[in-house]
Amino acid sequence: MRKFLNDNTNELKTVVCNHCQKELKVKNGILMEGCFHGEITFGYFSNKDGKKHSFDLCEECYDKMTKSFAIPVEEEELSELL
């Protein structure tokens, strides 16, 4: 869950893991630790037509969730981070 300083800016105030409620470190509006942000807008042929869901997971909760996958996540080593 993300909270911003105000509605007119994208500067982060806080980020909280939706699963364990851990407050992630934010400094000067910048997220300072690993976080998975998921966002989906449901369309036709779903039971959630016209709804948008978003959530954040700390790295530990992300690891727990992905370890339960029947098919492992695809992993790629990157040489540069943006």
Backbone as CSV, one residue per row, in Angstrom:
resi,resn,N_x,N_y,N_z,CA_x,CA_y,CA_z,C_x,C_y,C_z
1,MET,0.849,-1.156,0.000,0.000,0.000,0.000,0.903,1.231,0.000
2,ARG,0.645,2.119,-0.894,1.456,3.328,-1.025,0.649,4.555,-0.648
3,LYS,1.305,5.429,0.105,0.715,6.728,0.429,1.681,7.786,-0.066
4,PHE,1.110,8.833,-0.650,1.896,9.911,-1.225,1.724,11.175,-0.398
5,LEU,2.686,12.098,-0.523,2.635,13.332,0.262,1.349,14.103,0.014
6,ASN,0.923,14.183,-1.264,-0.358,14.800,-1.588,-0.823,14.285,-2.939
7,ASP,-2.023,14.650,-3.334,-2.607,14.159,-4.576,-1.946,14.724,-5.824
8,ASN,-1.201,15.819,-5.682,-0.615,16.494,-6.846,0.786,16.014,-7.180
9,THR,1.338,15.079,-6.389,2.706,14.634,-6.613,2.800,13.123,-6.482
10,ASN,3.816,12.552,-7.086,4.062,11.122,-6.953,5.139,10.840,-5.915
11,GLU,5.437,11.810,-5.056,6.466,11.619,-4.045,5.932,10.734,-2.919
12,LEU,6.610,9.611,-2.697,6.162,8.653,-1.695,6.296,9.200,-0.284
13,LYS,5.303,8.892,0.524,5.369,9.186,1.951,5.659,7.891,2.702
14,THR,4.869,6.848,2.427,5.064,5.543,3.057,4.699,4.431,2.087
15,VAL,5.330,3.264,2.302,4.969,2.038,1.591,4.870,0.946,2.652
16,VAL,3.736,0.249,2.681,3.496,-0.804,3.658,3.174,-2.096,2.908
17,CYS,3.806,-3.195,3.336,3.526,-4.498,2.723,2.076,-4.873,2.996
18,ASN,1.336,-5.184,1.950,-0.069,-5.557,2.101,-0.245,-6.895,2.812
19,HIS,0.787,-7.738,2.823,0.651,-9.058,3.448,1.006,-9.029,4.935
20,CYS,2.197,-8.546,5.289,2.660,-8.608,6.688,2.585,-7.267,7.410
21,GLN,2.242,-6.204,6.705,2.106,-4.846,7.230,3.431,-4.206,7.638
22,LYS,4.545,-4.754,7.155,5.848,-4.145,7.430,5.918,-2.806,6.715
23,GLU,6.362,-1.756,7.432,6.563,-0.460,6.796,7.957,-0.445,6.180
24,LEU,8.008,-0.227,4.877,9.271,-0.234,4.155,9.946,1.129,4.268
25,LYS,11.267,1.130,4.157,12.031,2.362,4.335,11.869,3.279,3.117
26,VAL,11.401,4.497,3.372,11.278,5.538,2.356,12.074,6.738,2.860
27,LYS,12.978,7.240,2.017,13.793,8.397,2.392,13.710,9.432,1.278
28,ASN,13.304,10.633,1.624,13.160,11.728,0.654,12.303,11.319,-0.549
29,GLY,11.240,10.564,-0.287,10.320,10.156,-1.341,10.794,9.000,-2.189
30,ILE,11.918,8.360,-1.796,12.483,7.253,-2.572,12.418,5.977,-1.746
31,LEU,11.878,4.929,-2.313,11.817,3.623,-1.662,13.226,3.048,-1.585
32,MET,13.687,2.716,-0.376,15.078,2.344,-0.154,15.280,0.851,0.103
33,GLU,14.308,0.009,-0.234,14.483,-1.436,-0.104,13.622,-2.158,-1.121
34,GLY,13.900,-3.458,-1.266,13.195,-4.247,-2.271,11.702,-4.318,-2.012
35,CYS,10.926,-4.156,-3.071,9.467,-4.157,-2.964,8.885,-4.604,-4.301
36,PHE,7.887,-5.474,-4.239,7.155,-5.856,-5.446,5.852,-5.074,-5.463
37,HIS,5.624,-4.342,-6.550,4.371,-3.610,-6.719,3.570,-4.302,-7.808
38,GLY,2.391,-4.771,-7.454,1.509,-5.420,-8.418,0.301,-4.546,-8.691
39,GLU,-0.093,-4.497,-9.958,-1.238,-3.671,-10.345,-1.921,-4.329,-11.532
40,ILE,-3.238,-4.446,-11.461,-3.996,-5.019,-12.571,-5.349,-4.327,-12.683
41,THR,-5.749,-4.084,-13.921,-7.086,-3.597,-14.209,-7.832,-4.738,-14.869
42,PHE,-8.899,-5.174,-14.241,-9.668,-6.298,-14.763,-10.618,-5.825,-15.857
43,GLY,-10.717,-6.624,-16.885,-11.576,-6.290,-18.011,-12.652,-7.343,-18.205
44,TYR,-13.085,-7.449,-19.429,-14.131,-8.405,-19.767,-13.700,-9.822,-19.417
45,PHE,-14.671,-10.671,-19.204,-14.494,-12.100,-18.953,-13.903,-12.401,-17.577
46,SER,-13.920,-11.452,-16.680,-13.499,-11.719,-15.301,-14.672,-11.408,-14.377
47,ASN,-14.549,-11.827,-13.148,-15.580,-11.502,-12.162,-15.354,-10.124,-11.535
48,LYS,-14.344,-9.426,-12.016,-14.000,-8.114,-11.461,-13.983,-7.037,-12.546
49,ASP,-14.826,-7.169,-13.538,-14.862,-6.212,-14.654,-14.865,-4.769,-14.153
50,GLY,-13.955,-3.963,-14.693,-13.922,-2.546,-14.382,-13.284,-2.202,-13.045
51,LYS,-12.641,-3.168,-12.380,-11.995,-2.897,-11.102,-10.488,-2.930,-11.261
52,LYS,-9.813,-2.088,-10.494,-8.358,-2.032,-10.512,-7.855,-2.420,-9.124
53,HIS,-6.929,-3.346,-9.074,-6.320,-3.764,-7.817,-4.840,-3.408,-7.848
54,SER,-4.295,-2.979,-6.713,-2.859,-2.741,-6.602,-2.428,-3.115,-5.195
55,PHE,-1.177,-3.582,-5.081,-0.654,-3.969,-3.784,0.874,-3.947,-3.825
56,ASP,1.461,-3.939,-2.628,2.908,-3.974,-2.480,3.277,-5.109,-1.538
57,LEU,4.367,-5.799,-1.858,4.886,-6.861,-1.000,6.341,-6.572,-0.682
58,CYS,6.715,-6.724,0.595,8.126,-6.628,0.948,8.844,-7.814,0.298
59,GLU,10.151,-7.753,0.256,10.919,-8.799,-0.428,10.714,-10.169,0.224
60,GLU,10.602,-10.207,1.538,10.396,-11.478,2.241,9.057,-12.114,1.864
61,CYS,7.994,-11.329,1.832,6.673,-11.857,1.454,6.639,-12.250,-0.017
62,TYR,7.326,-11.490,-0.860,7.434,-11.845,-2.276,8.095,-13.213,-2.417
63,ASP,9.201,-13.432,-1.674,9.911,-14.712,-1.738,9.022,-15.859,-1.279
64,LYS,8.268,-15.664,-0.205,7.357,-16.709,0.296,6.291,-17.036,-0.752
65,MET,5.743,-15.999,-1.385,4.690,-16.207,-2.371,5.230,-16.956,-3.592
66,THR,6.366,-16.528,-4.112,6.877,-17.137,-5.340,7.418,-18.547,-5.111
67,LYS,7.837,-18.875,-3.894,8.292,-20.243,-3.595,7.150,-21.241,-3.708
68,SER,5.910,-20.782,-3.571,4.758,-21.678,-3.652,4.294,-21.909,-5.097
69,PHE,4.891,-21.231,-6.071,4.487,-21.386,-7.469,4.826,-22.789,-7.980
70,ALA,3.936,-23.379,-8.746,4.201,-24.667,-9.388,5.260,-24.503,-10.476
71,ILE,5.244,-23.388,-11.159,6.247,-23.066,-12.171,7.064,-21.906,-11.612
72,PRO,8.379,-22.092,-11.431,9.197,-21.024,-10.828,9.195,-19.750,-11.669
73,VAL,9.422,-18.629,-10.999,9.538,-17.364,-11.720,10.765,-17.419,-12.624
74,GLU,10.704,-16.700,-13.732,11.864,-16.610,-14.613,12.807,-15.576,-14.037
75,GLU,14.074,-15.920,-13.986,15.075,-15.046,-13.391,16.121,-14.700,-14.431
76,GLU,16.538,-13.444,-14.430,17.533,-12.975,-15.395,18.496,-12.047,-14.664
77,GLU,19.791,-12.218,-14.889,20.806,-11.368,-14.282,20.963,-10.108,-15.116
78,LEU,20.868,-8.953,-14.481,20.996,-7.680,-15.174,22.344,-7.051,-14.839
79,SER,22.957,-6.419,-15.829,24.255,-5.790,-15.583,24.100,-4.322,-15.192
80,GLU,22.978,-3.707,-15.544,22.731,-2.312,-15.189,21.347,-2.183,-14.568
81,LEU,21.273,-1.390,-13.518,19.980,-1.117,-12.883,19.619,0.332,-13.129
82,LEU,18.378,0.573,-13.523,17.926,1.948,-13.779,17.165,2.478,-12.592
